[in-house]
Amino acid sequence: MRIVNWNIERHAPSKWRAKSLLAEIAELDPDVLCLTEAWEESAAALGGHAISAPGAL
């Protein structure tokens, strides 16, 4: 089983770095992926099921 944990929030989904990170994560082909901090749009691009909570304001 492959588990990947990554924080990609600092890169907005429209930026090249976010797209590069998403491609790298997809290449890892994880069974379980935990994005500890991410834009919902970025997480949706990877598919699967999402569990999220709004951050503190």
N, CA, C and O atoms as a CHARMM CRD file, in Angstrom:
* protein
*
  228
    1    1 MET  N      0.84900  -1.17200   0.00000 PROA 1      0.00000
    2    1 MET  CA     0.00000   0.00000   0.00000 PROA 1      0.00000
    3    1 MET  C      0.89600   1.23700   0.00000 PROA 1      0.00000
    4    1 MET  O      1.86400   1.32000   0.75600 PROA 1      0.00000
    5    2 ARG  N      0.56100   2.17800  -0.84600 PROA 2      0.00000
    6    2 ARG  CA     1.33000   3.42200  -0.94000 PROA 2      0.00000
    7    2 ARG  C      0.49200   4.56800  -0.36300 PROA 2      0.00000
    8    2 ARG  O     -0.62700   4.81400  -0.81300 PROA 2      0.00000
    9    3 ILE  N      1.04000   5.26100   0.63000 PROA 3      0.00000
   10    3 ILE  CA     0.38000   6.40000   1.26800 PROA 3      0.00000
   11    3 ILE  C      1.23400   7.64400   1.02000 PROA 3      0.00000
   12    3 ILE  O      2.44500   7.63400   1.24300 PROA 3      0.00000
   13    4 VAL  N      0.58700   8.71300   0.55800 PROA 4      0.00000
   14    4 VAL  CA     1.28800   9.97200   0.28300 PROA 4      0.00000
   15    4 VAL  C      0.63700  11.07700   1.10100 PROA 4      0.00000
   16    4 VAL  O     -0.58800  11.20700   1.11500 PROA 4      0.00000
   17    5 ASN  N      1.44800  11.86800   1.77800 PROA 5      0.00000
   18    5 ASN  CA     0.98200  13.00700   2.55500 PROA 5      0.00000
   19    5 ASN  C      1.71400  14.24300   2.03700 PROA 5      0.00000
   20    5 ASN  O      2.94500  14.26200   1.99800 PROA 5      0.00000
   21    6 TRP  N      0.96400  15.28100   1.63800 PROA 6      0.00000
   22    6 TRP  CA     1.60600  16.43600   1.02500 PROA 6      0.00000
   23    6 TRP  C      0.82300  17.70300   1.34900 PROA 6      0.00000
   24    6 TRP  O     -0.40000  17.65800   1.48400 PROA 6      0.00000
   25    7 ASN  N      1.51100  18.82000   1.47400 PROA 7      0.00000
   26    7 ASN  CA     0.90700  20.13100   1.67300 PROA 7      0.00000
   27    7 ASN  C      1.17400  20.93700   0.40000 PROA 7      0.00000
   28    7 ASN  O      2.32400  21.24800   0.08900 PROA 7      0.00000
   29    8 ILE  N      0.10600  21.27700  -0.33800 PROA 8      0.00000
   30    8 ILE  CA     0.28600  22.02000  -1.58800 PROA 8      0.00000
   31    8 ILE  C     -0.47000  23.34800  -1.59100 PROA 8      0.00000
   32    8 ILE  O     -0.62600  23.96400  -2.64600 PROA 8      0.00000
   33    9 GLU  N     -0.93800  23.79400  -0.43100 PROA 9      0.00000
   34    9 GLU  CA    -1.76500  24.99900  -0.37300 PROA 9      0.00000
   35    9 GLU  C     -1.04500  26.26400  -0.83400 PROA 9      0.00000
   36    9 GLU  O     -1.68800  27.16100  -1.37800 PROA 9      0.00000
   37   10 ARG  N      0.22900  26.36100  -0.64100 PROA 10     0.00000
   38   10 ARG  CA     0.93400  27.61300  -0.97300 PROA 10     0.00000
   39   10 ARG  C      0.97800  27.89200  -2.47000 PROA 10     0.00000
   40   10 ARG  O      1.39800  28.97200  -2.88700 PROA 10     0.00000
   41   11 HSD  N      0.54900  26.92900  -3.27900 PROA 11     0.00000
   42   11 HSD  CA     0.55700  27.09800  -4.73600 PROA 11     0.00000
   43   11 HSD  C     -0.88600  27.10500  -5.25800 PROA 11     0.00000
   44   11 HSD  O     -1.55900  26.07400  -5.23200 PROA 11     0.00000
   45   12 ALA  N     -1.35400  28.24800  -5.72400 PROA 12     0.00000
   46   12 ALA  CA    -2.71400  28.36700  -6.25300 PROA 12     0.00000
   47   12 ALA  C     -2.90600  27.40500  -7.43000 PROA 12     0.00000
   48   12 ALA  O     -1.97000  27.17700  -8.19600 PROA 12     0.00000
   49   13 PRO  N     -4.10600  26.83900  -7.58100 PROA 13     0.00000
   50   13 PRO  CA    -4.36000  25.83500  -8.61800 PROA 13     0.00000
   51   13 PRO  C     -4.01700  26.28300 -10.03500 PROA 13     0.00000
   52   13 PRO  O     -3.67400  25.45100 -10.87500 PROA 13     0.00000
   53   14 SER  N     -4.10200  27.56300 -10.31100 PROA 14     0.00000
   54   14 SER  CA    -3.84200  28.05100 -11.67100 PROA 14     0.00000
   55   14 SER  C     -2.34600  28.21200 -11.97700 PROA 14     0.00000
   56   14 SER  O     -1.97500  28.44600 -13.12700 PROA 14     0.00000
   57   15 LYS  N     -1.51000  28.09200 -10.98300 PROA 15     0.00000
   58   15 LYS  CA    -0.06300  28.29600 -11.16300 PROA 15     0.00000
   59   15 LYS  C      0.62200  27.02500 -11.66000 PROA 15     0.00000
   60   15 LYS  O      0.16400  25.91500 -11.39000 PROA 15     0.00000
   61   16 TRP  N      1.71500  27.20000 -12.38100 PROA 16     0.00000
   62   16 TRP  CA     2.43000  26.05000 -12.95900 PROA 16     0.00000
   63   16 TRP  C      2.94900  25.10900 -11.88500 PROA 16     0.00000
   64   16 TRP  O      2.98000  23.89500 -12.08800 PROA 16     0.00000
   65   17 ARG  N      3.35500  25.65200 -10.74600 PROA 17     0.00000
   66   17 ARG  CA     3.92100  24.80100  -9.68400 PROA 17     0.00000
   67   17 ARG  C      2.86600  23.85200  -9.13100 PROA 17     0.00000
   68   17 ARG  O      3.16500  22.68700  -8.87200 PROA 17     0.00000
   69   18 ALA  N      1.63600  24.33000  -8.94600 PROA 18     0.00000
   70   18 ALA  CA     0.55900  23.46500  -8.45800 PROA 18     0.00000
   71   18 ALA  C      0.29300  22.34800  -9.46100 PROA 18     0.00000
   72   18 ALA  O      0.13000  21.19000  -9.07800 PROA 18     0.00000
   73   19 LYS  N      0.25200  22.69200 -10.72600 PROA 19     0.00000
   74   19 LYS  CA     0.01300  21.68300 -11.76500 PROA 19     0.00000
   75   19 LYS  C      1.13500  20.65600 -11.79000 PROA 19     0.00000
   76   19 LYS  O      0.88800  19.46600 -11.98800 PROA 19     0.00000
   77   20 SER  N      2.36100  21.11100 -11.59100 PROA 20     0.00000
   78   20 SER  CA     3.50600  20.21200 -11.54800 PROA 20     0.00000
   79   20 SER  C      3.41900  19.26500 -10.34600 PROA 20     0.00000
   80   20 SER  O      3.67200  18.06700 -10.47200 PROA 20     0.00000
   81   21 LEU  N      3.06000  19.81000  -9.18900 PROA 21     0.00000
   82   21 LEU  CA     2.92300  18.97800  -7.98600 PROA 21     0.00000
   83   21 LEU  C      1.81400  17.94500  -8.15100 PROA 21     0.00000
   84   21 LEU  O      1.97600  16.78900  -7.75900 PROA 21     0.00000
   85   22 LEU  N      0.68900  18.35800  -8.73100 PROA 22     0.00000
   86   22 LEU  CA    -0.42200  17.42000  -8.94300 PROA 22     0.00000
   87   22 LEU  C     -0.00700  16.29400  -9.88300 PROA 22     0.00000
   88   22 LEU  O     -0.37800  15.14000  -9.67000 PROA 22     0.00000
   89   23 ALA  N      0.75400  16.62000 -10.91400 PROA 23     0.00000
   90   23 ALA  CA     1.24300  15.59900 -11.83500 PROA 23     0.00000
   91   23 ALA  C      2.19200  14.63300 -11.11900 PROA 23     0.00000
   92   23 ALA  O      2.14000  13.42200 -11.33700 PROA 23     0.00000
   93   24 GLU  N      3.05100  15.17800 -10.27000 PROA 24     0.00000
   94   24 GLU  CA     3.98600  14.33800  -9.51700 PROA 24     0.00000
   95   24 GLU  C      3.24600  13.41000  -8.56200 PROA 24     0.00000
   96   24 GLU  O      3.59300  12.23600  -8.43700 PROA 24     0.00000
   97   25 ILE  N      2.23200  13.93500  -7.89000 PROA 25     0.00000
   98   25 ILE  CA     1.43400  13.12100  -6.97600 PROA 25     0.00000
   99   25 ILE  C      0.71800  12.01300  -7.75900 PROA 25     0.00000
  100   25 ILE  O      0.69500  10.86300  -7.31800 PROA 25     0.00000
  101   26 ALA  N      0.14000  12.34700  -8.90400 PROA 26     0.00000
  102   26 ALA  CA    -0.56300  11.35500  -9.72000 PROA 26     0.00000
  103   26 ALA  C      0.39400  10.25200 -10.17800 PROA 26     0.00000
  104   26 ALA  O      0.00900   9.08300 -10.22600 PROA 26     0.00000
  105   27 GLU  N      1.63700  10.61100 -10.51500 PROA 27     0.00000
  106   27 GLU  CA     2.63400   9.62300 -10.93600 PROA 27     0.00000
  107   27 GLU  C      2.97900   8.64800  -9.81000 PROA 27     0.00000
  108   27 GLU  O      3.31400   7.49200 -10.06800 PROA 27     0.00000
  109   28 LEU  N      2.89800   9.11200  -8.57400 PROA 28     0.00000
  110   28 LEU  CA     3.16500   8.23500  -7.43700 PROA 28     0.00000
  111   28 LEU  C      2.07900   7.17000  -7.28700 PROA 28     0.00000
  112   28 LEU  O      2.30800   6.12700  -6.67400 PROA 28     0.00000
  113   29 ASP  N      0.89900   7.43100  -7.84600 PROA 29     0.00000
  114   29 ASP  CA    -0.22400   6.48800  -7.83900 PROA 29     0.00000
  115   29 ASP  C     -0.52600   5.96300  -6.43100 PROA 29     0.00000
  116   29 ASP  O     -0.53100   4.75400  -6.20000 PROA 29     0.00000
  117   30 PRO  N     -0.77900   6.88900  -5.49000 PROA 30     0.00000
  118   30 PRO  CA    -0.99600   6.44600  -4.10600 PROA 30     0.00000
  119   30 PRO  C     -2.33800   5.72700  -3.93000 PROA 30     0.00000
  120   30 PRO  O     -3.31000   6.01700  -4.62600 PROA 30     0.00000
  121   31 ASP  N     -2.36600   4.79300  -2.99100 PROA 31     0.00000
  122   31 ASP  CA    -3.62300   4.15400  -2.58900 PROA 31     0.00000
  123   31 ASP  C     -4.40000   5.09300  -1.67400 PROA 31     0.00000
  124   31 ASP  O     -5.62900   5.14700  -1.71900 PROA 31     0.00000
  125   32 VAL  N     -3.66700   5.83000  -0.84600 PROA 32     0.00000
  126   32 VAL  CA    -4.25100   6.82300   0.06100 PROA 32     0.00000
  127   32 VAL  C     -3.43900   8.10600  -0.08300 PROA 32     0.00000
  128   32 VAL  O     -2.21000   8.08500  -0.01700 PROA 32     0.00000
  129   33 LEU  N     -4.13200   9.21100  -0.27900 PROA 33     0.00000
  130   33 LEU  CA    -3.47500  10.51600  -0.39300 PROA 33     0.00000
  131   33 LEU  C     -4.07100  11.45400   0.64700 PROA 33     0.00000
  132   33 LEU  O     -5.28800  11.62000   0.72100 PROA 33     0.00000
  133   34 CYS  N     -3.21700  12.05600   1.43900 PROA 34     0.00000
  134   34 CYS  CA    -3.64900  13.03900   2.43000 PROA 34     0.00000
  135   34 CYS  C     -3.01000  14.37500   2.07000 PROA 34     0.00000
  136   34 CYS  O     -1.79600  14.54800   2.17800 PROA 34     0.00000
  137   35 LEU  N     -3.84300  15.31100   1.64300 PROA 35     0.00000
  138   35 LEU  CA    -3.37500  16.67300   1.39500 PROA 35     0.00000
  139   35 LEU  C     -3.71000  17.46800   2.65600 PROA 35     0.00000
  140   35 LEU  O     -4.84800  17.89900   2.84500 PROA 35     0.00000
  141   36 THR  N     -2.72000  17.65600   3.50500 PROA 36     0.00000
  142   36 THR  CA    -2.96900  18.30000   4.79200 PROA 36     0.00000
  143   36 THR  C     -3.43500  19.73900   4.62900 PROA 36     0.00000
  144   36 THR  O     -4.19600  20.24500   5.45300 PROA 36     0.00000
  145   37 GLU  N     -2.98700  20.39200   3.58200 PROA 37     0.00000
  146   37 GLU  CA    -3.45400  21.73500   3.24300 PROA 37     0.00000
  147   37 GLU  C     -3.45400  21.82800   1.72000 PROA 37     0.00000
  148   37 GLU  O     -2.43400  21.59200   1.07300 PROA 37     0.00000
  149   38 ALA  N     -4.61200  22.17400   1.15800 PROA 38     0.00000
  150   38 ALA  CA    -4.70500  22.25100  -0.30300 PROA 38     0.00000
  151   38 ALA  C     -5.91500  23.06800  -0.71100 PROA 38     0.00000
  152   38 ALA  O     -6.87700  23.19900   0.04700 PROA 38     0.00000
  153   39 TRP  N     -5.85800  23.61300  -1.90700 PROA 39     0.00000
  154   39 TRP  CA    -7.01900  24.26100  -2.48900 PROA 39     0.00000
  155   39 TRP  C     -7.98500  23.15700  -2.89600 PROA 39     0.00000
  156   39 TRP  O     -7.55800  22.12800  -3.42000 PROA 39     0.00000
  157   40 GLU  N     -9.27900  23.35300  -2.66400 PROA 40     0.00000
  158   40 GLU  CA   -10.25600  22.32600  -3.03400 PROA 40     0.00000
  159   40 GLU  C    -10.20200  22.02200  -4.52800 PROA 40     0.00000
  160   40 GLU  O    -10.39400  20.87600  -4.93300 PROA 40     0.00000
  161   41 GLU  N     -9.94600  23.02500  -5.33900 PROA 41     0.00000
  162   41 GLU  CA    -9.85300  22.82600  -6.78900 PROA 41     0.00000
  163   41 GLU  C     -8.69300  21.88400  -7.13700 PROA 41     0.00000
  164   41 GLU  O     -8.82300  21.04600  -8.02900 PROA 41     0.00000
  165   42 SER  N     -7.58900  22.01600  -6.45500 PROA 42     0.00000
  166   42 SER  CA    -6.44800  21.13500  -6.69300 PROA 42     0.00000
  167   42 SER  C     -6.77200  19.70500  -6.26900 PROA 42     0.00000
  168   42 SER  O     -6.46500  18.75200  -6.98500 PROA 42     0.00000
  169   43 ALA  N     -7.38500  19.56600  -5.11200 PROA 43     0.00000
  170   43 ALA  CA    -7.73800  18.23900  -4.62000 PROA 43     0.00000
  171   43 ALA  C     -8.72700  17.54900  -5.55700 PROA 43     0.00000
  172   43 ALA  O     -8.62000  16.34500  -5.79400 PROA 43     0.00000
  173   44 ALA  N     -9.68000  18.29900  -6.08600 PROA 44     0.00000
  174   44 ALA  CA   -10.67800  17.73200  -6.98600 PROA 44     0.00000
  175   44 ALA  C    -10.03400  17.21500  -8.26600 PROA 44     0.00000
  176   44 ALA  O    -10.52100  16.25200  -8.85800 PROA 44     0.00000
  177   45 ALA  N     -8.95300  17.83800  -8.69500 PROA 45     0.00000
  178   45 ALA  CA    -8.27800  17.42000  -9.92200 PROA 45     0.00000
  179   45 ALA  C     -7.70100  16.00900  -9.80400 PROA 45     0.00000
  180   45 ALA  O     -7.46000  15.35300 -10.81700 PROA 45     0.00000
  181   46 LEU  N     -7.48000  15.54200  -8.58100 PROA 46     0.00000
  182   46 LEU  CA    -6.91200  14.21500  -8.37100 PROA 46     0.00000
  183   46 LEU  C     -7.98100  13.13500  -8.28000 PROA 46     0.00000
  184   46 LEU  O     -7.66500  11.94600  -8.32500 PROA 46     0.00000
  185   47 GLY  N     -9.25300  13.54000  -8.15200 PROA 47     0.00000
  186   47 GLY  CA   -10.33500  12.56200  -8.05900 PROA 47     0.00000
  187   47 GLY  C    -10.41800  11.93500  -6.68100 PROA 47     0.00000
  188   47 GLY  O     -9.77300  12.39400  -5.73800 PROA 47     0.00000
  189   48 GLY  N    -11.20600  10.90000  -6.57200 PROA 48     0.00000
  190   48 GLY  CA   -11.35900  10.20400  -5.29900 PROA 48     0.00000
  191   48 GLY  C    -12.38600  10.87300  -4.41100 PROA 48     0.00000
  192   48 GLY  O    -13.25700  11.60200  -4.88600 PROA 48     0.00000
  193   49 HSD  N    -12.27800  10.62100  -3.13100 PROA 49     0.00000
  194   49 HSD  CA   -13.20600  11.16100  -2.13900 PROA 49     0.00000
  195   49 HSD  C    -12.47000  12.16400  -1.26700 PROA 49     0.00000
  196   49 HSD  O    -11.32300  11.94300  -0.87900 PROA 49     0.00000
  197   50 ALA  N    -13.13400  13.25900  -0.96700 PROA 50     0.00000
  198   50 ALA  CA   -12.49900  14.31600  -0.16500 PROA 50     0.00000
  199   50 ALA  C    -13.22800  14.51000   1.14800 PROA 50     0.00000
  200   50 ALA  O    -14.45600  14.46600   1.21200 PROA 50     0.00000
  201   51 ILE  N    -12.46200  14.72000   2.17000 PROA 51     0.00000
  202   51 ILE  CA   -12.98000  15.12700   3.48000 PROA 51     0.00000
  203   51 ILE  C    -12.30000  16.44400   3.77600 PROA 51     0.00000
  204   51 ILE  O    -11.07100  16.51800   3.80700 PROA 51     0.00000
  205   52 SER  N    -13.09100  17.49400   3.99600 PROA 52     0.00000
  206   52 SER  CA   -12.46900  18.79000   4.22500 PROA 52     0.00000
  207   52 SER  C    -13.18600  19.54900   5.32600 PROA 52     0.00000
  208   52 SER  O    -14.31600  19.23400   5.69800 PROA 52     0.00000
  209   53 ALA  N    -12.50500  20.54600   5.82900 PROA 53     0.00000
  210   53 ALA  CA   -13.05900  21.42000   6.84800 PROA 53     0.00000
  211   53 ALA  C    -12.52100  22.82500   6.57600 PROA 53     0.00000
  212   53 ALA  O    -11.37400  22.98200   6.15700 PROA 53     0.00000
  213   54 PRO  N    -13.33800  23.83500   6.81300 PROA 54     0.00000
  214   54 PRO  CA   -12.85300  25.20300   6.60000 PROA 54     0.00000
  215   54 PRO  C    -11.75600  25.53900   7.60400 PROA 54     0.00000
  216   54 PRO  O    -11.78300  25.09600   8.75200 PROA 54     0.00000
  217   55 GLY  N    -10.80800  26.31800   7.15200 PROA 55     0.00000
  218   55 GLY  CA    -9.70900  26.70500   8.04100 PROA 55     0.00000
  219   55 GLY  C    -10.14800  27.77200   9.03300 PROA 55     0.00000
  220   55 GLY  O    -11.23900  28.33200   8.92100 PROA 55     0.00000
  221   56 ALA  N     -9.30300  28.03800   9.98600 PROA 56     0.00000
  222   56 ALA  CA    -9.57500  29.07300  10.97000 PROA 56     0.00000
  223   56 ALA  C     -9.45000  30.44000  10.31800 PROA 56     0.00000
  224   56 ALA  O     -8.56600  30.65900   9.49000 PROA 56     0.00000
  225   57 LEU  N    -10.31100  31.33500  10.68000 PROA 57     0.00000
  226   57 LEU  CA   -10.26100  32.68900  10.12200 PROA 57     0.00000
  227   57 LEU  C     -9.56900  33.63300  11.04300 PROA 57     0.00000
  228   57 LEU  O     -9.43800  34.81700  10.73100 PROA 57     0.00000
